[in-house]
Each structure stands twice: as structure tokens, then as C-alpha cells.
Amino acid sequence: LARRVAASGVRHAVYTSSSQLPQAVGCARFHHRPLRPRRLLSSGFVEIEPVFAGLYAARFATLRRTGTPGLRPLRAADVPEATALVNRLHSGARLSRLFSPAELAHAALPRRGRMAAYVVVCPESGRLRGLVSFGLSVARPRGRRISWPWRLLPIGRPSVRAATLQLFAVEEGVDGAQLLADVLVLAKGRGCDVLTALDTFQAGPLLRQLRFEEGDGRLRFHVYNYGLTGATASALAPRDPRAVGGNAARGSRSSTSISSAAEGPRGSWTLQPTEIALLCSM
């Protein structure tokens, strides 16, 4: 893989893995929020005693209308301003990707059956104040079982439609919890049975409030071919007082920035999930 990437002229990379590989710079956990609990029970995604099925369905009831003022679908004309918004807000994370307008358009512009994205527009000024996007997928039977990134579902059960939170960036003053609650409404309106999210950056602290359940899957983040000069390393002070040293790099041909972090075993960086602002799939 590294050989093929290098042949295309790319010398730096950030990649993700669900399996345990050496020297991950950070790790985040998947969380799931049921949208159609009874369908998840019938599919085998959730396994509980039948007597508790009614209580489970009542616990995860969702609203039927959105509540964030100025919420509307992302348009192609919004891409330049949305790119500046995401890059500015995500610069507060210690591991983040700097998007170009073309990259953000590819990652976030709505595509039927695959991607949905919405922006929060200030009613007075018309300025963008937030962006949220989620991918759409379906788990279908293959072989003896249904293979999913986070779950194995028994054969013969109904398929499950999932929404996966990708971008979540909101300015101060925008109710992030309400926006994430609106994502539940929007995803359910698109026929999704469950919303999956990582506990990263701005969305991470809001998951428990909205009754996301901690999943058994993890996503690990790795960097390839990044290095530090002595001047760069000494100029950075790590935020964690337990850190041995600071790390920062910005590749000349890469759009990912890494700022100071605590060093872990084998010289790896150990970032908290809320210090990472990256997509679920790079």
C-alpha cells in the first residue's frame, strides 16, 4: 500500500484501522444511537430479553421535527465558506485534517443514498455557523452471516440501514446538542435504523446526553512518514504535563496537521478522542 501511494506522489498519510496495529496516535470508540429500536431487535443488532423490548423501544424514542434555527441541506455554493468554517473550528483539535474546497465537496456534498450534509445558517447575516454530515450504508447478508464494521448479524434477519456521523463542526453559540438531536431526526427520516458516531472532538461529549450506547468497536488513528526536526519539537510545549515531549508536523504535500501530544509506549502519541477531528473513514 505504501509503495502504491508513493507512486502517486503522496508522501504523507493519516490512516485508520479497527484492528490493533503498533504505534497508533489515538483511539476512539464507536457509539450507537437506535433510531428504530424494534427493527434493531428483529435484525439481531441488539439482543435483549423479549420482556424488555417495549421499554427499550420507549427509551430511544426520537423527536419528529428539527429544532435548530437556520438548518438546511448543504449546497455546492456553500463549499468555500463551509471549508473555511471546518478548517477554522477543527484547528482546535490536536489531530485534524485541513480540507481544500474540492476535498470537502467530495467528502460532504449530498449524494443520494450515500451522503447527507446540512449547514446552520445565521438568520440575520446569512453566515454559516455549523456543518454536520453523515454517511448512509446498509448491512446485507453475505455468506453465512452479515458482516458489518462493528457487528455480525445472523443470516436470515432483516437488513439494517445505518447512518455514520462524519463531519460535526459548530461555532460557539450554536446548540451542539440540539444539532446532534436534529441529526437523529434527519437520519430517521431517511429510513436509517441506527446512528453511529465516534466519541471525537465536538461530538464526543454530547453522545451520552443523547443516549448513545457505547459499542464494542474501536477505531485507531495512525500517521505515516511524519517526522520532526529538533527546532520544531522544542518549540512546542505539550498540553499534558505528563508528556515526555511535544510533537508537531505539517507535511508539505499533506493536508493533515499534528500538534503537540503526550508520548506513549514505543514512542507513539496518545491522543484523547476529543483531541481528534477526523472522519470515521479517511
C-alpha atoms as a printed R data frame, in Angstrom:
    type eleno elety resid chain resno       x       y      z
1   ATOM     1    CA   LEU     A     1   0.000   0.000  0.000
2   ATOM     2    CA   ALA     A     2   2.804   2.424  0.893
3   ATOM     3    CA   ARG     A     3   4.516   1.674 -2.417
4   ATOM     4    CA   ARG     A     4   1.368   2.394 -4.415
5   ATOM     5    CA   VAL     A     5   0.699   5.620 -2.513
6   ATOM     6    CA   ALA     A     6   4.271   6.815 -3.025
7   ATOM     7    CA   ALA     A     7   3.979   6.125 -6.757
8   ATOM     8    CA   SER     A     8   1.119   8.639 -6.897
9   ATOM     9    CA   GLY     A     9   3.315  11.354 -5.391
10  ATOM    10    CA   VAL     A    10   1.837  11.362 -1.884
11  ATOM    11    CA   ARG     A    11   4.488  11.144  0.825
12  ATOM    12    CA   HIS     A    12   2.425  11.508  3.985
13  ATOM    13    CA   ALA     A    13  -0.732   9.832  5.225
14  ATOM    14    CA   VAL     A    14  -3.163   9.509  8.080
15  ATOM    15    CA   TYR     A    15  -4.988   6.188  8.114
16  ATOM    16    CA   THR     A    16  -7.386   4.337 10.367
17  ATOM    17    CA   SER     A    17  -7.636   0.736 11.488
18  ATOM    18    CA   SER     A    18 -10.131  -1.200 13.576
19  ATOM    19    CA   SER     A    19  -7.508  -3.833 14.390
20  ATOM    20    CA   GLN     A    20  -4.618  -3.446 16.819
21  ATOM    21    CA   LEU     A    21  -1.553  -2.145 14.967
22  ATOM    22    CA   PRO     A    22   1.665  -0.753 16.505
23  ATOM    23    CA   GLN     A    23   2.042   2.901 17.391
24  ATOM    24    CA   ALA     A    24  -1.430   4.340 16.997
25  ATOM    25    CA   VAL     A    25  -1.529   8.089 17.682
26  ATOM    26    CA   GLY     A    26  -5.034   7.878 19.139
27  ATOM    27    CA   CYS     A    27  -8.059   5.679 19.544
28  ATOM    28    CA   ALA     A    28 -11.799   6.381 19.566
29  ATOM    29    CA   ARG     A    29 -14.780   4.182 20.349
30  ATOM    30    CA   PHE     A    30 -17.918   3.725 18.262
31  ATOM    31    CA   HIS     A    31 -21.230   4.681 19.877
32  ATOM    32    CA   HIS     A    32 -24.658   3.712 18.564
33  ATOM    33    CA   ARG     A    33 -27.959   5.515 18.919
34  ATOM    34    CA   PRO     A    34 -31.004   3.394 17.981
35  ATOM    35    CA   LEU     A    35 -33.497   5.183 15.746
36  ATOM    36    CA   ARG     A    36 -35.842   2.265 15.084
37  ATOM    37    CA   PRO     A    37 -35.335   0.055 18.148
38  ATOM    38    CA   ARG     A    38 -37.791  -2.667 17.189
39  ATOM    39    CA   ARG     A    39 -36.109  -3.182 13.832
40  ATOM    40    CA   LEU     A    40 -32.723  -3.465 15.542
41  ATOM    41    CA   LEU     A    41 -34.175  -6.110 17.844
42  ATOM    42    CA   SER     A    42 -35.640  -8.114 14.966
43  ATOM    43    CA   SER     A    43 -32.374  -7.901 12.991
44  ATOM    44    CA   GLY     A    44 -30.210  -9.159 15.835
45  ATOM    45    CA   PHE     A    45 -28.175  -5.956 16.076
46  ATOM    46    CA   VAL     A    46 -29.460  -5.608 19.651
47  ATOM    47    CA   GLU     A    47 -30.056  -8.637 21.839
48  ATOM    48    CA   ILE     A    48 -32.188  -8.266 24.973
49  ATOM    49    CA   GLU     A    49 -34.872 -10.300 26.688
50  ATOM    50    CA   PRO     A    50 -38.229 -10.044 24.879
51  ATOM    51    CA   VAL     A    51 -39.939  -8.842 28.049
52  ATOM    52    CA   PHE     A    52 -37.820  -5.651 27.921
53  ATOM    53    CA   ALA     A    53 -38.444  -4.902 24.224
54  ATOM    54    CA   GLY     A    54 -41.187  -2.362 24.931
55  ATOM    55    CA   LEU     A    55 -39.083  -0.478 27.481
56  ATOM    56    CA   TYR     A    56 -36.115  -0.474 25.105
57  ATOM    57    CA   ALA     A    57 -38.219   0.978 22.280
58  ATOM    58    CA   ALA     A    58 -39.645   3.682 24.564
59  ATOM    59    CA   ARG     A    59 -36.194   4.679 25.832
60  ATOM    60    CA   PHE     A    60 -34.943   5.540 22.359
61  ATOM    61    CA   ALA     A    61 -37.893   7.476 21.006
62  ATOM    62    CA   THR     A    62 -36.829  10.417 18.824
63  ATOM    63    CA   LEU     A    63 -38.441  13.730 18.030
64  ATOM    64    CA   ARG     A    64 -40.188  14.191 14.714
65  ATOM    65    CA   ARG     A    65 -39.027  17.742 13.933
66  ATOM    66    CA   THR     A    66 -35.695  19.527 13.920
67  ATOM    67    CA   GLY     A    67 -35.157  22.423 16.300
68  ATOM    68    CA   THR     A    68 -32.011  24.229 15.139
69  ATOM    69    CA   PRO     A    69 -32.805  27.609 13.529
70  ATOM    70    CA   GLY     A    70 -31.383  28.038 10.035
71  ATOM    71    CA   LEU     A    71 -30.740  24.339  9.409
72  ATOM    72    CA   ARG     A    72 -30.802  23.419  5.702
73  ATOM    73    CA   PRO     A    73 -29.046  20.995  3.299
74  ATOM    74    CA   LEU     A    74 -25.501  21.778  2.180
75  ATOM    75    CA   ARG     A    75 -25.293  23.203 -1.352
76  ATOM    76    CA   ALA     A    76 -22.410  23.363 -3.812
77  ATOM    77    CA   ALA     A    77 -22.326  27.153 -3.427
78  ATOM    78    CA   ASP     A    78 -21.689  26.714  0.315
79  ATOM    79    CA   VAL     A    79 -18.491  24.689 -0.143
80  ATOM    80    CA   PRO     A    80 -15.889  27.527  0.040
81  ATOM    81    CA   GLU     A    81 -17.396  29.025  3.196
82  ATOM    82    CA   ALA     A    82 -18.018  25.580  4.707
83  ATOM    83    CA   THR     A    83 -14.375  24.648  4.067
84  ATOM    84    CA   ALA     A    84 -13.132  27.727  5.904
85  ATOM    85    CA   LEU     A    85 -15.551  27.017  8.769
86  ATOM    86    CA   VAL     A    86 -14.485  23.389  9.211
87  ATOM    87    CA   ASN     A    87 -10.753  24.182  8.981
88  ATOM    88    CA   ARG     A    88 -11.065  27.019 11.492
89  ATOM    89    CA   LEU     A    89 -13.055  25.036 14.030
90  ATOM    90    CA   HIS     A    90 -11.062  21.814 13.648
91  ATOM    91    CA   SER     A    91  -7.802  23.691 14.104
92  ATOM    92    CA   GLY     A    92  -8.578  23.488 17.814
93  ATOM    93    CA   ALA     A    93  -8.039  19.737 17.718
94  ATOM    94    CA   ARG     A    94  -4.574  18.256 18.116
95  ATOM    95    CA   LEU     A    95  -5.006  15.914 15.148
96  ATOM    96    CA   SER     A    96  -7.100  17.335 12.322
97  ATOM    97    CA   ARG     A    97  -7.363  17.434  8.572
98  ATOM    98    CA   LEU     A    98  -7.183  20.693  6.633
99  ATOM    99    CA   PHE     A    99  -9.635  20.421  3.739
100 ATOM   100    CA   SER     A   100  -9.398  22.051  0.357
101 ATOM   101    CA   PRO     A   101 -12.756  23.050 -1.175
102 ATOM   102    CA   ALA     A   102 -12.530  20.120 -3.606
103 ATOM   103    CA   GLU     A   103 -11.830  17.677 -0.768
104 ATOM   104    CA   LEU     A   104 -14.716  18.942  1.333
105 ATOM   105    CA   ALA     A   105 -17.052  18.786 -1.645
106 ATOM   106    CA   HIS     A   106 -16.045  15.164 -2.210
107 ATOM   107    CA   ALA     A   107 -16.416  14.278  1.476
108 ATOM   108    CA   ALA     A   108 -19.612  16.140  2.332
109 ATOM   109    CA   LEU     A   109 -21.776  17.164 -0.623
110 ATOM   110    CA   PRO     A   110 -25.041  15.192 -0.504
111 ATOM   111    CA   ARG     A   111 -25.216  12.109 -2.716
112 ATOM   112    CA   ARG     A   112 -28.414  10.157 -2.948
113 ATOM   113    CA   GLY     A   113 -28.293   7.034 -0.827
114 ATOM   114    CA   ARG     A   114 -24.701   7.655  0.291
115 ATOM   115    CA   MET     A   115 -24.179  11.017  1.996
116 ATOM   116    CA   ALA     A   116 -26.253  13.731  3.644
117 ATOM   117    CA   ALA     A   117 -24.961  17.085  4.881
118 ATOM   118    CA   TYR     A   118 -26.572  20.120  6.489
119 ATOM   119    CA   VAL     A   119 -25.416  23.602  7.453
120 ATOM   120    CA   VAL     A   120 -26.589  26.013 10.134
121 ATOM   121    CA   VAL     A   121 -27.120  29.488  8.658
122 ATOM   122    CA   CYS     A   122 -27.348  32.616 10.786
123 ATOM   123    CA   PRO     A   123 -30.813  34.108 10.078
124 ATOM   124    CA   GLU     A   124 -29.536  37.700 10.369
125 ATOM   125    CA   SER     A   125 -26.253  37.630  8.443
126 ATOM   126    CA   GLY     A   126 -26.642  34.516  6.288
127 ATOM   127    CA   ARG     A   127 -23.231  33.313  7.506
128 ATOM   128    CA   LEU     A   128 -22.582  29.607  8.054
129 ATOM   129    CA   ARG     A   129 -22.201  28.734 11.739
130 ATOM   130    CA   GLY     A   130 -22.197  24.965 11.659
131 ATOM   131    CA   LEU     A   131 -21.876  21.893  9.463
132 ATOM   132    CA   VAL     A   132 -22.863  18.278 10.015
133 ATOM   133    CA   SER     A   133 -22.698  15.322  7.637
134 ATOM   134    CA   PHE     A   134 -23.416  11.610  7.871
135 ATOM   135    CA   GLY     A   135 -22.885   8.678  5.540
136 ATOM   136    CA   LEU     A   136 -25.533   6.088  4.713
137 ATOM   137    CA   SER     A   137 -24.986   2.337  4.458
138 ATOM   138    CA   VAL     A   138 -26.899  -0.946  4.539
139 ATOM   139    CA   ALA     A   139 -25.887  -4.259  6.125
140 ATOM   140    CA   ARG     A   140 -26.909  -7.154  3.870
141 ATOM   141    CA   PRO     A   141 -26.378 -10.945  4.187
142 ATOM   142    CA   ARG     A   142 -23.122 -12.324  2.773
143 ATOM   143    CA   GLY     A   143 -22.360 -15.989  3.178
144 ATOM   144    CA   ARG     A   144 -23.493 -17.407  6.482
145 ATOM   145    CA   ARG     A   145 -23.573 -14.119  8.370
146 ATOM   146    CA   ILE     A   146 -23.921 -10.395  7.782
147 ATOM   147    CA   SER     A   147 -20.557  -8.688  8.018
148 ATOM   148    CA   TRP     A   148 -20.536  -5.159  9.383
149 ATOM   149    CA   PRO     A   149 -17.688  -2.974 10.603
150 ATOM   150    CA   TRP     A   150 -18.979  -3.130 14.184
151 ATOM   151    CA   ARG     A   151 -21.232  -6.160 14.347
152 ATOM   152    CA   LEU     A   152 -22.003  -9.628 12.991
153 ATOM   153    CA   LEU     A   153 -25.705 -10.178 12.363
154 ATOM   154    CA   PRO     A   154 -27.310 -13.613 11.938
155 ATOM   155    CA   ILE     A   155 -28.296 -14.721  8.468
156 ATOM   156    CA   GLY     A   156 -31.985 -14.582  7.657
157 ATOM   157    CA   ARG     A   157 -32.601 -11.411  9.663
158 ATOM   158    CA   PRO     A   158 -33.749  -8.076  8.148
159 ATOM   159    CA   SER     A   159 -31.084  -5.752  6.789
160 ATOM   160    CA   VAL     A   160 -30.089  -2.721  8.857
161 ATOM   161    CA   ARG     A   161 -29.750   0.811  7.468
162 ATOM   162    CA   ALA     A   162 -27.098   2.803  9.293
163 ATOM   163    CA   ALA     A   163 -26.078   6.460  9.356
164 ATOM   164    CA   THR     A   164 -22.496   7.242 10.374
165 ATOM   165    CA   LEU     A   165 -21.649  10.711 11.658
166 ATOM   166    CA   GLN     A   166 -18.737  12.146  9.658
167 ATOM   167    CA   LEU     A   167 -18.280  15.915  9.991
168 ATOM   168    CA   PHE     A   168 -19.524  17.846 13.011
169 ATOM   169    CA   ALA     A   169 -18.378  21.449 13.386
170 ATOM   170    CA   VAL     A   170 -20.296  24.159 15.227
171 ATOM   171    CA   GLU     A   171 -19.362  27.649 16.333
172 ATOM   172    CA   GLU     A   172 -19.723  28.825 19.902
173 ATOM   173    CA   GLY     A   173 -23.285  29.935 20.470
174 ATOM   174    CA   VAL     A   174 -24.795  27.144 18.364
175 ATOM   175    CA   ASP     A   175 -26.512  24.455 20.433
176 ATOM   176    CA   GLY     A   176 -24.449  21.398 19.520
177 ATOM   177    CA   ALA     A   177 -26.679  19.024 21.480
178 ATOM   178    CA   GLN     A   178 -29.747  20.256 19.606
179 ATOM   179    CA   LEU     A   179 -27.944  19.939 16.275
180 ATOM   180    CA   LEU     A   180 -26.943  16.364 17.044
181 ATOM   181    CA   ALA     A   181 -30.524  15.644 18.123
182 ATOM   182    CA   ASP     A   182 -31.626  17.031 14.753
183 ATOM   183    CA   VAL     A   183 -29.276  14.555 13.065
184 ATOM   184    CA   LEU     A   184 -31.259  11.770 14.748
185 ATOM   185    CA   VAL     A   185 -34.459  13.168 13.225
186 ATOM   186    CA   LEU     A   186 -32.898  13.628  9.775
187 ATOM   187    CA   ALA     A   187 -31.292  10.183  9.723
188 ATOM   188    CA   LYS     A   188 -34.508   8.502 10.798
189 ATOM   189    CA   GLY     A   189 -36.362  10.441  8.120
190 ATOM   190    CA   ARG     A   190 -34.024   8.866  5.563
191 ATOM   191    CA   GLY     A   191 -35.011   5.397  6.730
192 ATOM   192    CA   CYS     A   192 -31.997   4.712  8.951
193 ATOM   193    CA   ASP     A   193 -32.318   2.310 11.879
194 ATOM   194    CA   VAL     A   194 -29.247   3.396 13.861
195 ATOM   195    CA   LEU     A   195 -26.856   6.359 14.018
196 ATOM   196    CA   THR     A   196 -23.214   5.543 14.694
197 ATOM   197    CA   ALA     A   197 -20.658   8.120 15.866
198 ATOM   198    CA   LEU     A   198 -17.150   8.269 17.247
199 ATOM   199    CA   ASP     A   199 -16.553   9.986 20.584
200 ATOM   200    CA   THR     A   200 -14.235  12.534 18.968
201 ATOM   201    CA   PHE     A   201 -13.825  16.318 19.214
202 ATOM   202    CA   GLN     A   202 -17.037  18.368 19.480
203 ATOM   203    CA   ALA     A   203 -19.498  15.477 19.155
204 ATOM   204    CA   GLY     A   204 -17.838  13.233 21.738
205 ATOM   205    CA   PRO     A   205 -19.042  14.981 24.929
206 ATOM   206    CA   LEU     A   206 -22.630  15.111 23.594
207 ATOM   207    CA   LEU     A   207 -23.160  11.397 22.929
208 ATOM   208    CA   ARG     A   208 -24.103  10.316 26.437
209 ATOM   209    CA   GLN     A   209 -26.556  13.212 26.744
210 ATOM   210    CA   LEU     A   210 -28.409  11.923 23.665
211 ATOM   211    CA   ARG     A   211 -28.425   8.300 24.873
212 ATOM   212    CA   PHE     A   212 -25.818   6.892 22.550
213 ATOM   213    CA   GLU     A   213 -24.767   3.427 23.673
214 ATOM   214    CA   GLU     A   214 -21.093   2.532 23.808
215 ATOM   215    CA   GLY     A   215 -20.264  -0.061 21.166
216 ATOM   216    CA   ASP     A   216 -17.667  -2.798 21.230
217 ATOM   217    CA   GLY     A   217 -15.748  -1.429 18.213
218 ATOM   218    CA   ARG     A   218 -12.793   0.947 18.238
219 ATOM   219    CA   LEU     A   219 -11.099   2.994 15.526
220 ATOM   220    CA   ARG     A   220  -7.371   3.644 15.775
221 ATOM   221    CA   PHE     A   221  -5.598   6.521 14.042
222 ATOM   222    CA   HIS     A   222  -2.101   6.227 12.560
223 ATOM   223    CA   VAL     A   223   0.248   8.586 10.768
224 ATOM   224    CA   TYR     A   224   2.700   7.543  8.052
225 ATOM   225    CA   ASN     A   225   6.018   9.184  7.201
226 ATOM   226    CA   TYR     A   226   5.722  12.173  9.524
227 ATOM   227    CA   GLY     A   227   8.810  13.443 11.326
228 ATOM   228    CA   LEU     A   228  10.022  16.343 13.457
229 ATOM   229    CA   THR     A   229  13.119  18.481 13.407
230 ATOM   230    CA   GLY     A   230  14.682  19.442 16.691
231 ATOM   231    CA   ALA     A   231  13.664  23.090 16.306
232 ATOM   232    CA   THR     A   232  10.034  22.164 15.635
233 ATOM   233    CA   ALA     A   233   9.841  19.745 18.552
234 ATOM   234    CA   SER     A   234  11.460  22.127 21.063
235 ATOM   235    CA   ALA     A   235   9.184  24.997 20.034
236 ATOM   236    CA   LEU     A   236   6.080  23.119 21.122
237 ATOM   237    CA   ALA     A   237   5.013  22.662 24.708
238 ATOM   238    CA   PRO     A   238   2.787  19.599 25.293
239 ATOM   239    CA   ARG     A   239  -0.584  20.312 26.859
240 ATOM   240    CA   ASP     A   240  -0.415  17.222 29.035
241 ATOM   241    CA   PRO     A   241   2.056  17.839 31.909
242 ATOM   242    CA   ARG     A   242   2.855  14.103 31.947
243 ATOM   243    CA   ALA     A   243   4.128  14.277 28.363
244 ATOM   244    CA   VAL     A   244   7.753  13.461 27.692
245 ATOM   245    CA   GLY     A   245   7.964  15.708 24.658
246 ATOM   246    CA   GLY     A   246   5.929  17.652 22.108
247 ATOM   247    CA   ASN     A   247   5.240  16.639 18.561
248 ATOM   248    CA   ALA     A   248   4.027  18.653 15.585
249 ATOM   249    CA   ALA     A   249   4.313  18.293 11.873
250 ATOM   250    CA   ARG     A   250   2.726  19.652  8.743
251 ATOM   251    CA   GLY     A   251   3.685  17.847  5.557
252 ATOM   252    CA   SER     A   252   4.395  19.997  2.545
253 ATOM   253    CA   ARG     A   253   2.227  17.734  0.401
254 ATOM   254    CA   SER     A   254  -0.252  16.732  3.076
255 ATOM   255    CA   SER     A   255  -3.397  18.310  4.441
256 ATOM   256    CA   THR     A   256  -3.208  16.889  7.956
257 ATOM   257    CA   SER     A   257  -1.821  18.802 10.914
258 ATOM   258    CA   ILE     A   258  -0.462  17.273 14.092
259 ATOM   259    CA   SER     A   259   0.148  19.374 17.167
260 ATOM   260    CA   SER     A   260   1.728  18.526 20.500
261 ATOM   261    CA   ALA     A   261   0.713  15.340 22.275
262 ATOM   262    CA   ALA     A   262   1.860  13.079 25.049
263 ATOM   263    CA   GLU     A   263   4.201  10.297 24.068
264 ATOM   264    CA   GLY     A   264   3.062   6.767 24.753
265 ATOM   265    CA   PRO     A   265   4.812   3.414 24.626
266 ATOM   266    CA   ARG     A   266   7.250   2.769 21.779
267 ATOM   267    CA   GLY     A   267   7.376   6.491 21.039
268 ATOM   268    CA   SER     A   268   3.782   6.676 19.869
269 ATOM   269    CA   TRP     A   269   1.449   9.597 20.575
270 ATOM   270    CA   THR     A   270  -1.526   9.057 22.848
271 ATOM   271    CA   LEU     A   271  -4.306  11.474 21.970
272 ATOM   272    CA   GLN     A   272  -7.648  11.578 23.724
273 ATOM   273    CA   PRO     A   273 -10.652  11.045 21.434
274 ATOM   274    CA   THR     A   274 -11.835  14.626 21.976
275 ATOM   275    CA   GLU     A   275  -8.466  15.852 20.656
276 ATOM   276    CA   ILE     A   276  -9.064  14.224 17.260
277 ATOM   277    CA   ALA     A   277 -11.130  15.790 14.455
278 ATOM   278    CA   LEU     A   278 -11.061  13.317 11.582
279 ATOM   279    CA   LEU     A   279 -13.611  11.400  9.531
280 ATOM   280    CA   CYS     A   280 -14.617   7.870 10.525
281 ATOM   281    CA   SER     A   281 -13.028   6.658  7.271
282 ATOM   282    CA   MET     A   282 -10.078   8.568  5.857
